[in-house]
Amino acid sequence: MEQLKPKPKKPEEPVVEKVSATTVTSTFTAPPPKMYNGPKMVQLTYKLHYRVPRGSDDKLAILGDIPELGKWNPADAVIGTESPIGSGWWSVIMEVPAETPFEWKWVVIPKSKCHIVRWEIEYGGPNRTAYSGDRNQIITHTHIPWQDWTKY
């Protein structure tokens, strides 16, 4: 860059600067997205046909032993969505760490999530075991036995 500063002829005259410059053009680039430093997550969708009593506020949900499934706390269960409403077809969509083993069960809970109305029995009572794998999955169950805890 070249700069010339001529001396003023008289003190009353303004100083004139002659500046030669190049034009700088910049293109805006969005900042890179924030990187998630945690484990890779996969989406699991479990589906089941189950009819809640008409007029009930009960929901089908999944509860399990990892934080993403509530750590067996009904208040943190992953609630399903019935679609279409009244059809009895429920889907529970959850994000879990990839390649992670976990235990879980289907449960029926009221909208308030304050307690379990029914637990899945799963062939004598043990929890279901699963492994999340490394990609999204959709799993459909056709029939499962239930334990009705309201009778005890």
N, C-alpha and C positions, 0 to 999 in steps of 0.2 A: 504494500500500500504506500502511495506516495503522498506526502503532505508538503505544501509550500505555504509559507506564511509571510506575505510581503509586509514590510514595515509600514506603519501608517505615515502618511505625508504630514498630516496635522493632527494634533491631539484631539480635535473635535470630530474627526472622521472615524467611523467605525472600522474595526479591524476586519479585513476580508480574508477568509481562509479558502484555499483551493484544495479540495480533497478529491482524490480519485479512489474509488472503491469498487469492489466486485459485489455482485448481488448474490445473496445466499438464499437458497430455496430449501425449505424443510417440509417434509411430508409427515403428517401426524400418524403415528402408529400406536394403536391401543396397547396398553401395557399387557404383558402376558398374564393369563389367569393365575390366580393364587394356586399354588400346588398343595395338594392334600398329602400330608406326610404319613398318614395312617395306612392301615392295611387296605389292599384292594377289596372293594365291596362288590357283591353280586346280588341280583334281585331274584328272590324266590317267590313264586306265586303258587299258593296251595288252594285247591278248589274242592268243595264238598257240597253235596245236597243234604240239607237239613232244614226242617220246617220248625220255626219257633211258633208257640201258640199265638193265635190271632189276638191282637190287642196288647201283646206283651212288648216290653221295651228290651227284651233279651237280644243279645247279639252273639254271633259265632266269632270266636277269636282263637288265637294261638298263644300259648304260654310256654316258656322254655327256660333252660338253664343259663343262657348267655344274656348279656345286657340288652341286646337288640330284641330279645323275646321276653323281656320283663323280669328275668331271674326269678321266676315262679311267683312274682307279685301280681295279683289280679289288677291292681291299679295301673300297671305298666304293660298289660297284655296288648298284643297287636290285633286290633279289631278288624273284622272282615266287613265286606260290603255285599249286600244281597242285590243281585241284578239279574233280571228285572225284579223290582220290589214285589214281594209276595210269591216269588217263584220257588224259593227254597234253595236257589243256587248261590253259594257264597264263595267269594274269593278273598284271600288274605295275602296282601302283597307286603313283603318285608325286605329290607336291606340287611345283609349279614356279611361278616368278613369272609373272603374267599378261602377255600380249602380249610374249613374249620369244622370239626365234629361238634355236634350239639344234641341235646335231648329236648323233646317237646311233646305237647299233647294238644288236641282240640279241646276247647272249653266253651261253655255257654255262660255268659256273664250278663248282668243287667247293664243298662246304659250308664249307670253310676259307677260301674267297675269296682264296687265295694266288696264283692264276694263272688265265689264260683257257684253257679246254679247246677251245672253238670260237668263232669269230667269224662273224657273218653277212657274206656277201659283198656283197649288195645290188647286183646287176646290174653286175658288173665291179669292185667294191671300194669305191666312194666311200661316205662316211658318209651316213646318212639325215639329211635336214634337216627341221625342224618349226618351227612357230610355235604357241605355247601358246594364243593367243587370250584371250578374256575370260570364258570359262565352262568348267565341267567337261565332259570329253569321254570317250567310250569308243571306242577304235579297235581293230578286229579285223583281223589279217593272216591270209591263207589259206595262202600258201606263200612261203618265202624260201630262197635258196641259202645254203649254209654252207661255210666253210673249216675243215678239220680240221687244227689245228695240232699234234696229237700225232704226226703222220707226219713232221714236219720237225725 
